[in-house]
Amino acid sequence: MKLKSILSLLFFIIACSQNNFEDARNLINENNLVNHIKVLASDEFLGRSPGHEGEEKTINYLIEQYKKIGLKPADGKKFIQEINLVELTPSVNPKINIQGRNGKVELKYADDFVAITRRVAEEIKIEPTEIIFAGYGINAPEYNWNDFKDIDVKDKIVIVMVNDPGFATKDTTLFNGKAMTYYGRWTYKYEEAARQGAAGVFIIHETDAASYPWEVVKNGRVGPQYFIEEKDKNFSRCKFEGWITFEKAKQIFNLAGLNLDDELKKAASRNFKAKSLGLTTSFTIKNKIEHIKTRNVLGVLPGTELSDEYIFYMAHWDHLGYDQSLKGDNIFNGARDNASGVAGILQIAEAFSKLNPKPKRSIAILSLAAEEQGLLGSEYYVKNPIIPLNKIIAAINLDGLNIFGRTKDISILGYGQTELDNYIKEEAQKLGKIVKPDPNPESGGYFRSDHYNFFKAGIPAIYIRHGVESVDGKNIQKLSREWNKNHYHKVTDEYNSQWDLSGMVEEVQMLFDIGYKLSNEKTYPKIK
């Protein structure tokens, strides 16, 4: 063959390869994303609650799509990873009283307080028990902070504030300033109260400090609760874990002869000392106990030269199911949270499946269960990995994608935590985007989705969110706040044809680009 012909053939092959990449990438488009979102968020899927009718439809749909795309079971046998959960449906006193020498404060269940138990028992009795104000409920030696010093809260009830002191004071020398640390998360406060031996814990809810309204707490803590059942049937946890509204907390502190605002100012100081409120309460939680199975769904596209190394894409498939006690629309469809993320990983998988040549590293697509109940699916996977954790090069999480349009910037939740930031910056620059840290670090978003369990296990993990500077003049921050207020964890989180998905398409394509680059390298990004 003449040299000219050989060169022409080489140029043709290179051109086809480039065209193939663009064609594959363009499969990530609005129509394809919307098609998945509409199905997963339809009333037919009943809110995708773990262990119930909606799960069966969801899992069947995911497996059907995995097979259609060409994904293979990671273990060579099946796509699903079964998880045994215990479902506890609590029945709590419709009213409880906080008692003191000067009277009582009455709290209505769901309106003023919620309480659940992780203990697998038909009945949990809280006898009249002393209430201790323990500030922010934090024991953090590295910050020289201990709200439990010089007080014994064993077998007592602690009441604590959500978030951490840096948020309240805006003092950058306290914890991480206004940016929430894990110590500010409700999950930590329950864990620490149990370590201190408390009988129970109430977290004071305040919308700005929590970053969501009371309805989110109520919708998440009234009705069935799901947990991974430990050998001790979760009896190492407190008898109950609860929340109370800020307004009722004010009344409780007034009953104790204290001003809540003043006490919270004291609690934001290292000189704070926990104190008894001189109050007690008692109530009963009766559980309906069921043992259920839920499932993670894992598929892989095998790589070529480095097929035993994996780039993980993940999204949680579950949402909150439905509430028969609600009149009218009672299905929590979870269109944005997180049918959008599942749509994203399915389209990324399809794009990778069409590439020629195939990536050097394997691509893993993980649809996770029970995220809404405390990141349970990812917790279980990390403790019981099908693909060994030391073979996962990077984990890329998609959760609650952009429905507000294209932006000039992109936000990294957990900015500065891993070397994957550099990959995001490189791809964002190609799109003319500026990379910024989380614009709302006080909400603790980095700790609130499945990538965090992978990060805790030592795996570089990224989670991006839409930016705040619109390309067409929209007030993105205002739109985002309004969406959270009106739709987050509510029955109104449904697909809306008025959504502007141009930003979603751009960002999912960018995550595909990042994975493509990682899948063809021999580098190993590190946690900083």
C-alpha positions in Angstrom: 0.0 0.0 0.0 1.4 3.4 -0.9 2.4 5.9 1.8 -0.3 8.3 0.7 -3.0 5.7 1.0 -1.8 4.6 4.4 -1.8 8.2 5.7 -5.3 8.7 4.3 -6.5 5.6 6.1 -4.9 6.8 9.4 -6.5 10.2 9.1 -9.9 8.5 8.4 -9.5 6.3 11.5 -8.6 9.3 13.7 -11.5 11.3 12.3 -14.0 8.4 12.9 -12.7 8.1 16.4 -13.2 11.8 17.1 -16.7 11.7 15.5 -17.5 8.7 17.5 -16.7 10.5 20.7 -18.9 13.4 19.8 -21.7 11.2 18.7 -21.5 9.3 22.0 -21.3 12.4 24.1 -24.4 13.9 22.3 -26.5 11.0 23.5 -26.5 13.0 26.7 -29.3 15.4 25.6 -32.5 16.8 27.0 -34.8 14.4 25.3 -33.0 11.3 26.6 -32.7 12.7 30.1 -36.4 13.7 30.2 -37.5 10.3 29.0 -35.9 8.6 32.0 -37.1 11.3 34.5 -40.7 11.0 33.3 -40.7 7.3 33.8 -39.0 7.2 37.2 -40.9 10.1 38.6 -44.3 8.9 37.3 -47.1 8.1 39.7 -46.8 4.5 38.6 -43.5 4.2 40.5 -45.2 5.3 43.7 -42.4 7.5 45.0 -39.7 4.7 44.8 -39.8 3.8 48.4 -37.4 1.0 49.5 -38.9 -2.4 50.0 -42.3 -1.6 48.5 -44.2 -1.7 45.2 -42.3 1.3 43.9 -39.0 -0.4 44.4 -39.9 -3.4 42.3 -40.9 -1.2 39.3 -37.7 0.9 39.8 -35.4 -2.1 39.9 -37.0 -3.8 36.9 -36.6 -0.5 34.9 -33.0 -0.1 35.9 -32.1 -3.7 35.0 -33.9 -3.4 31.7 -31.9 -0.2 30.9 -28.6 -1.7 32.1 -29.1 -4.6 29.7 -30.2 -2.4 26.9 -27.1 -0.3 27.3 -24.9 -3.3 27.4 -23.7 -3.2 31.0 -22.5 -6.4 32.6 -23.0 -7.7 36.2 -19.9 -6.8 38.2 -19.8 -10.3 39.7 -20.6 -12.0 36.4 -24.0 -13.2 37.8 -26.5 -10.5 38.8 -26.9 -6.7 38.7 -28.4 -6.5 42.2 -26.9 -6.3 45.7 -29.4 -7.2 48.3 -29.5 -5.2 51.5 -31.4 -6.4 54.6 -33.1 -3.5 56.3 -35.5 -3.2 59.2 -38.5 -1.0 58.7 -39.8 0.6 61.8 -43.1 2.5 61.6 -43.5 4.5 64.8 -46.6 5.4 66.6 -45.9 8.3 69.0 -48.1 10.0 71.6 -50.2 12.7 69.7 -49.2 15.1 72.4 -46.4 15.2 75.0 -45.7 17.6 77.8 -42.5 19.2 78.9 -43.0 19.5 82.7 -41.4 21.9 85.2 -42.1 23.4 88.6 -43.8 26.4 86.9 -46.0 24.5 84.5 -45.8 22.7 81.2 -45.3 23.2 77.5 -47.5 21.0 75.3 -46.0 19.7 72.0 -48.1 18.2 69.2 -46.7 15.3 67.3 -45.6 16.3 63.7 -46.5 19.9 64.2 -44.1 20.7 67.0 -41.9 17.6 67.4 -41.0 14.3 65.8 -39.4 11.3 67.4 -38.3 8.0 66.1 -36.3 5.1 67.5 -33.6 2.9 65.8 -34.0 0.2 68.4 -35.7 -2.8 67.1 -38.4 -3.3 69.7 -42.2 -3.2 69.7 -42.3 -0.5 72.4 -39.9 2.1 73.7 -40.9 3.8 76.9 -39.4 7.1 78.0 -40.2 7.4 81.6 -40.1 10.9 83.2 -36.6 11.9 82.3 -34.4 15.0 83.0 -33.6 17.3 80.1 -30.1 18.7 79.6 -29.2 21.6 77.3 -25.9 20.4 75.7 -25.3 23.4 73.3 -24.4 22.0 69.9 -24.0 18.5 71.1 -20.4 18.4 69.9 -17.3 16.7 71.2 -14.4 17.7 68.8 -10.9 17.5 70.3 -9.3 18.8 67.2 -11.3 22.0 67.6 -10.7 22.1 71.4 -14.5 21.8 71.8 -16.5 19.6 74.2 -20.1 20.4 75.0 -20.3 17.4 77.3 -17.4 18.3 79.6 -18.2 18.3 83.3 -21.7 16.9 82.9 -23.0 13.3 82.9 -25.9 12.9 80.5 -26.2 9.1 80.9 -29.9 8.1 80.8 -31.0 11.7 80.4 -32.5 13.6 77.4 -30.2 16.1 75.7 -31.5 19.0 73.7 -29.0 20.5 71.1 -28.9 23.0 68.3 -28.5 22.0 64.7 -25.4 23.1 62.7 -22.2 24.2 64.4 -21.1 27.3 66.3 -19.3 28.9 63.3 -22.6 29.3 61.5 -24.3 31.2 64.4 -21.3 33.5 65.0 -19.9 33.7 61.4 -16.6 33.5 63.3 -14.1 32.0 60.9 -12.0 30.8 63.9 -14.8 28.5 65.1 -14.8 25.2 63.3 -15.0 26.1 59.6 -16.8 29.4 59.9 -20.2 29.4 58.3 -19.4 26.3 56.4 -20.9 23.3 58.1 -18.6 20.5 59.3 -19.8 17.0 59.9 -20.2 18.0 63.5 -23.1 20.2 62.4 -25.1 17.3 60.8 -28.0 15.8 62.6 -26.5 12.4 62.0 -23.5 13.2 64.1 -25.5 14.7 66.9 -27.5 11.5 67.3 -24.3 9.4 67.1 -22.5 11.5 69.8 -25.5 11.6 72.1 -25.5 7.8 72.0 -21.8 7.7 72.7 -22.4 9.8 75.7 -25.1 7.4 77.0 -28.1 9.7 76.6 -31.6 8.3 76.8 -32.7 10.5 73.9 -32.0 13.6 72.0 -34.0 16.5 70.6 -32.4 18.7 67.9 -33.7 22.3 67.7 -34.8 23.0 64.2 -34.3 26.4 62.6 -34.7 26.8 58.9 -31.6 28.8 58.1 -29.4 26.6 60.3 -30.8 23.4 58.9 -31.1 24.7 55.4 -34.6 23.3 54.9 -38.0 24.0 56.4 -39.8 22.0 59.2 -41.9 20.2 56.5 -38.8 18.4 55.4 -38.1 17.1 58.9 -41.8 16.1 59.3 -42.0 14.3 56.0 -38.8 12.4 56.6 -39.5 11.4 60.2 -43.3 10.6 60.2 -44.0 7.2 58.8 -41.8 4.2 58.1 -38.1 4.5 58.9 -35.4 2.3 57.5 -32.2 1.2 59.1 -29.4 -1.3 58.7 -30.0 -3.7 61.6 -26.9 -4.3 63.7 -26.3 -7.4 65.8 -27.4 -5.7 69.0 -30.7 -4.7 67.2 -29.5 -1.1 67.4 -29.7 -0.9 71.2 -26.4 1.0 71.2 -28.4 4.0 69.9 -30.4 6.3 72.1 -34.0 5.3 73.0 -35.2 8.0 70.7 -33.9 10.6 68.2 -36.1 13.6 67.7 -36.5 17.2 66.5 -38.5 20.1 67.9 -39.4 23.4 66.3 -37.6 26.6 67.2 -40.8 28.2 68.5 -41.5 25.4 70.9 -37.9 25.4 72.0 -38.3 29.0 73.0 -41.3 28.1 75.1 -39.4 25.2 76.7 -36.5 27.5 77.7 -38.9 30.1 79.0 -40.4 27.5 81.2 -36.9 26.8 82.5 -36.5 30.5 83.2 -34.1 31.0 80.3 -34.0 32.9 77.0 -33.2 30.6 74.1 -31.4 33.3 72.1 -29.2 34.1 75.0 -28.4 30.4 75.7 -27.5 29.8 72.1 -25.0 32.7 72.2 -23.4 31.1 75.2 -23.4 27.8 73.4 -21.3 29.2 70.6 -18.5 29.8 73.0 -15.7 27.4 74.2 -16.6 28.5 77.7 -20.1 27.0 77.4 -21.2 24.6 80.1 -24.1 22.2 79.6 -26.9 22.6 82.2 -30.0 20.9 83.4 -33.2 22.7 82.4 -35.0 21.4 85.5 -37.6 19.9 83.2 -38.7 16.4 82.3 -40.8 14.6 79.7 -42.1 11.2 79.1 -43.8 9.4 76.1 -44.0 6.1 74.3 -43.0 5.0 70.9 -44.7 1.8 69.6 -43.2 0.2 66.5 -44.6 -1.8 63.7 -41.6 -3.9 62.8 -41.0 -5.4 59.3 -37.8 -6.9 57.9 -37.4 -5.9 54.2 -35.0 -6.2 51.4 -33.8 -3.4 49.2 -31.3 -3.4 46.4 -28.4 -1.5 45.0 -28.0 -2.0 41.2 -24.5 -2.3 39.8 -23.4 -2.8 36.2 -20.0 -2.4 34.5 -18.6 -1.6 31.0 -15.3 -3.5 31.0 -12.2 -1.5 30.1 -9.3 -2.7 28.0 -5.8 -2.3 29.3 -6.8 -1.5 32.9 -10.0 -3.4 33.2 -9.5 -4.1 37.0 -9.6 -0.4 37.8 -12.9 1.5 37.9 -14.4 4.9 37.5 -17.7 4.9 39.5 -20.8 6.9 38.6 -23.5 6.8 41.2 -27.0 8.1 41.9 -29.6 7.1 44.4 -32.8 5.7 42.9 -35.0 5.9 46.0 -37.4 8.6 47.3 -40.0 8.9 50.0 -42.8 6.8 48.6 -46.4 7.9 49.3 -48.5 8.9 52.3 -52.0 7.5 52.4 -53.0 10.0 55.1 -52.6 12.9 52.7 -55.7 14.1 50.8 -55.3 14.5 47.0 -51.8 14.1 45.6 -50.0 11.8 48.1 -47.0 10.6 46.0 -43.5 11.9 46.6 -42.4 11.5 43.0 -38.8 12.7 43.5 -38.3 14.0 40.0 -35.4 16.2 40.7 -34.4 14.2 43.8 -33.3 12.0 42.3 -34.8 10.7 39.1 -32.6 13.4 37.5 -29.4 11.8 38.8 -30.4 8.3 37.8 -31.2 9.7 34.3 -27.8 11.2 34.3 -25.9 8.1 35.1 -27.9 6.0 32.6 -27.1 8.5 29.8 -23.5 8.6 30.8 -23.4 4.8 30.7 -25.0 4.8 27.2 -22.4 7.3 26.0 -19.6 5.2 27.2 -21.1 2.1 25.7 -21.0 3.7 22.2 -17.3 4.7 22.4 -14.9 3.2 19.9 -12.2 2.5 21.1 -13.4 1.5 24.5 -11.9 3.2 27.6 -8.8 1.6 29.2 -10.4 1.6 32.7 -13.8 0.0 33.4 -16.8 2.1 34.0 -19.2 1.2 36.9 -22.7 2.4 37.1 -24.2 2.2 40.7 -27.8 3.0 41.4 -28.1 3.2 45.2 -30.9 2.4 47.6 -32.2 4.2 50.7 -30.2 7.4 50.4 -33.1 9.3 51.9 -33.0 7.3 55.0 -29.4 8.2 55.9 -27.2 7.1 52.9 -27.8 3.4 53.7 -27.2 2.0 50.3 -23.8 3.6 49.9 -23.0 2.7 53.6 -23.8 -0.9 52.9 -21.8 -1.0 49.6 -18.7 0.4 51.2 -18.9 -2.2 54.0 -19.7 -5.0 51.5 -18.0 -4.0 48.2 -18.6 -6.1 45.1 -15.8 -4.3 43.3 -13.0 -3.9 45.9 -12.6 -0.3 47.2 -8.9 -0.2 46.3 -9.9 -0.7 42.7 -12.1 2.4 42.6 -10.1 5.3 41.1 -12.8 7.9 41.5 -16.5 8.1 42.5 -18.7 10.7 40.7 -22.1 11.4 42.3 -25.2 12.8 40.6 -27.9 14.0 42.9 -30.5 16.7 42.4 -29.4 18.0 39.0 -29.7 21.5 37.6 -33.2 22.5 36.4 -32.5 26.3 36.3 -30.5 26.7 33.1 -26.9 27.2 32.0 -24.6 29.1 34.4 -21.2 30.8 34.0 -19.9 28.9 37.0 -20.0 25.5 38.6 -19.9 24.6 42.3 -17.8 21.8 43.9 -19.2 20.6 47.2 -16.3 19.7 49.3 -14.0 21.9 47.4 -10.4 21.3 48.2 -10.9 17.7 49.5 -9.5 15.8 46.5 -7.3 16.2 43.5 -10.4 15.6 41.4 -11.0 19.3 41.7 -8.3 19.8 39.0 -10.2 17.6 36.5 -13.4 19.7 37.1 -11.5 22.9 36.6 -10.0 21.7 33.4 -13.3 20.6 31.9 -15.1 23.7 33.2 -12.5 25.9 31.6 -13.2 24.3 28.2 -16.9 25.4 28.7 -15.9 28.9 29.8 -17.0 28.2 33.3 -15.5 29.4 36.6 -15.2 26.8 39.4 -16.3 27.9 42.8 -16.7 26.4 46.3 -20.2 25.5 47.5 -22.1 28.8 47.6 -24.1 27.5 50.6 -21.5 25.6 52.7 -23.6 26.2 55.8 -26.1 23.6 54.5 -23.6 20.8 54.8 -24.4 19.5 51.3 -21.1 17.6 51.1 -22.2 15.3 53.9 -25.7 14.8 52.6 -25.3 12.5 49.6 -23.8 9.0 48.8 -20.4 10.1 47.7 -19.6 10.9 51.4 -19.5 7.3 52.4 -17.0 6.6 49.6 -14.9 9.6 50.6 -14.9 8.4 54.3 -13.6 5.1 53.0 -10.6 6.8 51.3 -11.9 7.0 47.8 -11.6 10.4 45.9 -15.2 11.4 45.4 -16.8 14.4 43.7 -20.2 16.0 43.9 -20.9 19.1 41.8 -23.9 21.4 41.8 -25.1 24.1 39.5 -23.5 27.5 39.8 -25.2 30.8 40.7 -24.4 33.1 37.8 -26.9 32.5 35.0 -25.9 33.0 31.4 -29.3 34.6 30.7 -29.9 36.9 33.7 -31.9 34.5 35.9 -31.5 34.8 39.7 -30.4 31.2 40.2 -30.0 31.5 44.0 -33.5 32.8 44.4 -34.9 30.1 42.1 -33.0 27.5 44.1 -34.2 28.8 47.4 -37.8 28.8 46.2 -37.5 25.3 44.9 -36.1 24.0 48.2 -38.9 25.8 50.1 -41.8 24.7 47.8 -40.7 21.3 46.4 -37.8 19.6 48.3 -39.1 16.4 49.8 -42.6 17.3 49.0 -45.3 15.8 46.7 -44.7 18.7 44.3 -41.2 17.4 43.2 -42.6 16.3 39.9 -41.3 16.7 36.3 -42.2 20.1 35.0 -42.0 20.9 31.3 -41.0 24.5 32.3 -37.7 23.3 33.7 -34.7 24.7 31.8 -32.5 21.6 31.4 -29.8 23.2 29.2 -27.6 23.4 32.3 -28.3 19.8 33.3 -27.2 18.6 29.9 -24.0 20.7 30.0 -23.1 19.5 33.4 -23.8 15.8 32.8 -21.7 16.0 29.6 -19.0 17.6 31.7 -19.1 14.7 34.2 -18.9 12.3 31.2 -15.8 14.2 30.0 -14.1 13.9 33.4 -14.8 10.2 33.6 -13.5 9.7 30.0 -10.3 11.4 30.9 -9.8 9.4 34.1 -10.7 6.2 32.3 -7.9 6.6 29.8 -5.2 7.7 32.2 -2.9 5.7 34.5 -2.9 8.4 37.2 -4.4 7.9 40.7 -6.0 11.1 42.1 -5.6 11.5 45.8 -7.5 12.8 48.7 -5.9 16.0 50.0 
